Amino acid sequence: MPLTREDVRASIERAGDEHWRMLVAHHEDAYPASRPTPGDVSRREAERLNADGYGDSARWELLESHVQREGADRVTLVHRLRDRGDGTITETPPYTNYE
């Protein structure tokens, strides 16, 4: 089953409240010309991870997703996944495209 918006949101929350708050702040600080909502970012990240081959739940377990803010207008996400076959932990390359 491919990853969903809810899977990515839960993964961000597992990384700690500060990660979810950074994503919310990235959206709210831009008011009135707001950036994508945290839900929009979660949905797009799920689509991106699925396209990159990480949506195979038989092989990959999404552990947590870290959010970093870079200045007032950039946010970067890095996802940690466990390979269910051998137990190794993999991190995705940092992705910044939600300005």
C-alpha positions as CSV (number, residue, x, y, z in Angstrom):
1,M,0.0,0.0,0.0
2,P,1.5,3.4,-0.9
3,L,2.2,6.1,1.6
4,T,-0.6,8.6,2.3
5,R,-0.7,12.2,3.6
6,E,-1.7,10.8,7.0
7,D,1.4,8.5,7.0
8,V,3.7,11.5,6.4
9,R,1.9,13.7,9.0
10,A,2.2,11.0,11.6
11,S,5.9,10.5,10.7
12,I,6.5,14.2,11.2
13,E,4.7,14.1,14.6
14,R,6.8,11.0,15.7
15,A,9.9,13.1,15.1
16,G,8.6,15.5,17.8
17,D,6.2,18.4,18.2
18,E,8.8,20.9,17.2
19,H,8.9,19.4,13.7
20,W,5.2,19.8,13.2
21,R,5.3,23.3,14.7
22,M,8.0,24.3,12.2
23,L,5.9,23.1,9.3
24,V,2.8,25.0,10.6
25,A,4.9,28.1,11.2
26,H,6.3,27.9,7.7
27,H,2.7,28.2,6.4
28,E,1.4,30.7,8.9
29,D,4.3,33.1,9.0
30,A,3.7,33.9,5.3
31,Y,0.2,35.2,5.9
32,P,-1.6,36.7,4.0
33,A,0.2,35.1,1.0
34,S,0.5,31.8,2.7
35,R,2.7,28.9,1.6
36,P,1.3,25.4,1.2
37,T,-0.5,24.1,4.3
38,P,1.2,21.4,6.4
39,G,-1.4,19.0,4.9
40,D,-0.5,20.0,1.4
41,V,3.2,19.4,2.2
42,S,2.4,16.0,3.7
43,R,0.4,15.0,0.7
44,R,3.1,16.1,-1.8
45,E,5.8,14.4,0.3
46,A,3.7,11.1,0.2
47,E,3.4,11.4,-3.6
48,R,7.1,12.1,-3.9
49,L,8.2,9.3,-1.6
50,N,5.9,6.9,-3.5
51,A,7.4,8.0,-6.8
52,D,10.9,7.4,-5.4
53,G,9.9,3.8,-4.5
54,Y,9.4,4.2,-0.7
55,G,5.7,3.6,-0.9
56,D,6.2,-0.2,-0.9
57,S,5.0,-1.0,2.7
58,A,6.1,-4.6,2.4
59,R,9.7,-3.3,2.1
60,W,9.8,0.1,3.8
61,E,8.5,1.4,7.2
62,L,8.4,5.2,7.5
63,L,9.8,5.9,10.9
64,E,9.9,9.7,11.2
65,S,10.2,12.8,9.2
66,H,12.3,15.8,10.2
67,V,11.5,19.4,9.3
68,Q,14.0,22.2,9.3
69,R,13.3,25.8,8.6
70,E,15.9,27.7,6.8
71,G,15.2,31.4,7.2
72,A,11.7,32.7,7.0
73,D,10.8,31.2,3.6
74,R,12.3,27.7,3.2
75,V,11.5,24.4,4.8
76,T,13.4,21.1,4.3
77,L,12.2,17.6,5.0
78,V,14.3,14.5,5.6
79,H,12.6,11.1,6.1
80,R,14.0,8.1,8.0
81,L,12.8,4.7,6.8
82,R,13.6,1.1,7.9
83,D,14.1,-1.6,5.3
84,R,11.9,-4.4,6.6
85,G,14.1,-7.0,4.9
86,D,17.4,-6.3,6.6
87,G,16.5,-3.7,9.3
88,T,18.8,-1.0,7.9
89,I,17.8,2.6,8.4
90,T,17.9,4.9,5.4
91,E,17.5,8.7,5.2
92,T,16.2,10.4,2.1
93,P,18.2,13.3,0.8
94,P,17.0,16.6,2.1
95,Y,14.2,18.0,0.0
96,T,13.4,21.7,-0.2
97,N,10.7,22.8,-2.6
98,Y,7.9,24.3,-0.5
99,E,8.6,28.0,-0.6
